[in-house]
Amino acid sequence: MKRVFKVFGLVALLSGAAACHPDEGERCNPLLFTDECNPGEMCTYPTNCGVAYCCPPPARITSKTSGNCRPCPGDGGSTD
């Protein structure tokens, strides 16, 4: 019975990790070997920000893009 729970837990963990990507404007880890962001986005530090977010490439940033993907105020970025 323990083995069934271990296998089920492992399958649930792997399937959850494979399907979970941060959305546009959510924090990400740029030090990972693979990009955890959704297709068409990249994990990047917006101008003047000390925190990385999943954002579209700079050429695709518009007024409808998440505010986290636009340049931060000159205070060095949010640390929340």
Secondary structure by P-SEA (a helix, b strand, c coil): caaaaaaaaaaaaaaaaaaccccccbbbbccccccccccccccccccccccccccccccccccccccccccccccccccc
